[in-house]
């Protein structure tokens, strides 16, 4: 298994856990459940992607400079 895949397996549940504490439904109009779920999904994917790439690049660059 690649390092990025392992990082995704660790980071995605952490991002979901962190976003679960935010009440996104208050931002939306009444009866817009699906729109709030789509935003939740897009935020999860975006934050996971950015976090994994940050950690991966950080580790790769720190190994090169050593």
ABEGO torsion letter per residue (X at the ends): XBAAAAAAAAAAAAAAAAAAABBAAAABBBGBAAAAAAAAAAAAAAAAAAAAAAAAAAAAAAAAAX
